[in-house]
Amino acid sequence: MNNSRKLVVALVLCAFSFFHLAVAQQFPNKPVRMIVGFTPGSASDVTARIFAQKFSEAWGVAVAIDNIPGAGGTLGVARGAKAPSDGYTLIYAANGALTIAPSLQSKLPFDPIRDFSPISLMVTMPNIVAVNNGVAARNFQELIALAKAHPGELSYATPGTGTPQHIGGELLKSLAGIDIAHIPYRGAMFTDVIGGRVTIAIQNVGAILPVVRDGKLRALAVTSLKRSPNMPELPTIAESGFPGFEAVSWFALLAPVGTANGVVGRLHQEVLKVLSQSDIQAKFAQLGVDTAGSSPKELAVIIKSDIDKWAKVIKETGITETD
């Protein structure tokens, strides 16, 4: 390459860098949309709105939640994958859509690694296994015994096929050798469990804790490896006869692939600022939710690692998208 061509290339690269720097410095200067793949009032929605409010206050622009529920959160993620890569559409994605769906859905309309620019892991939370108050089981071991004594008669509700709650439930069925029916829901499922039409609810703590605290459902166990510091009285499934069992929920912030690095960096720094605020930490603790935070590269590693983990579980247990 001669000197004149090298100079042209250098000038182009310099102009490109200045352009992206200017974009990042001006971002955001109009309303931002945050896609949530679950219904209003769900844990995904509630936690996303907390972040949206903080972002709006910091940026001086509206940050609107766009609920696109269905298919375990994948409909919203798919919509986000097709959005313009200008930073004005963000995806608040659940781990089920990003790390379970690739091995469970035969025609997933997006690639969780190729189609997004990771920003940060936002929050993590265990799931709670709870039963309606008419169920005789007073602890998790008694629930397993009840299921064994009545094969095919018990059922469990989750927020949808392909969610961590669903895969965790099917894994538990395989490990315990029990036959209970999976009942997936797109919206609120607690009415049916409270009323006794469904025996068990498996749901993330952010959504189920209020009804447990109100005494409408009886919590028996959490699905994290260790007991939650926010609910230390609840044993883990791992310590209740199934060592190593873990099926937690987490939410991450993504942007469509191609979003400028400067914009991704700006968003990442804002996430870390919000997560460091004591009022936010206290609010999430009240919900039973753990704040997280990660670099974009760390989130990419988490997504890839969890895809591999759940692919193995799905293959070994024979779970299908119709279970």
Secondary structure, 3 states (H helix, E strand, C coil): CCHHHHHHHHHHHHHHHHHHHHHHHHCCCCCEEEEECCCCCCHHHHHHHHHHHHHHHHHCCCEEEEECCCHHHHHHHHHHHCCCCCCCEEEEEEHHHHHHHHHHCCCCCCCCCCCEEEEEEEEEECEEEEEECCCCCCCHHHHHHHHHHCCCCEEEEECCCCCHHHHHHHHHHHHHCCCEEEEECCCCCHHHHHCCCCCEEEEEHHHHHHHHHCCCEEEEEECCCCCCCCCCCCCECHHHCCCCCCCCEEEEEEEECCCCHHHHHHHHHHHHHHHCCHHHHHHHHHCCCEECCCCHHHHHHHHHHHHHHHHHHHHHHCCCCCC
